Amino acid sequence: MRIRIYSKQELALMYFPKSKSHTAVNHLMRWINRCGQLRSELEAAHYRPSNRHFTARQVQLIVDYLGFPVSVQ
């Protein structure tokens, strides 16, 4: 997996490849919200819930906390 800007939908589908796109996004956001430290670091990296994309830095934080997506392991 290359660390770059990803849309929420694109990244979520990498973590939940068998889900519909909106369901995958909901699952990913639930994982993020349940990990308080990740959520705090994302906010420090200028993440806002209304953002449609994750920056490369935000993607790196997500991978650091949640591991690489199943579809790229």
C-alpha positions, 0 to 999 in steps of 0.5 A: 500500500502506498501512503498517499491521499485517499478518499474515505470511500477508497480507504474504507473499501480497502479495509472492508472490500466485501462491503458496499461503499457507504457501509465500509465508510461507516465501519471505518469511521466506527473503528476510528472513533472507538480508538480515542488516541487515533481520533485525537491524533487525526484531529491534530493532523487537521482531520474533520468529520466533514472531510471527504479525503484523508491526507497522506499524514492521516492515512499513515496514522490510520495504518499505524493504529489499525494496521494495513488494510486486508486487501493489501496484506 
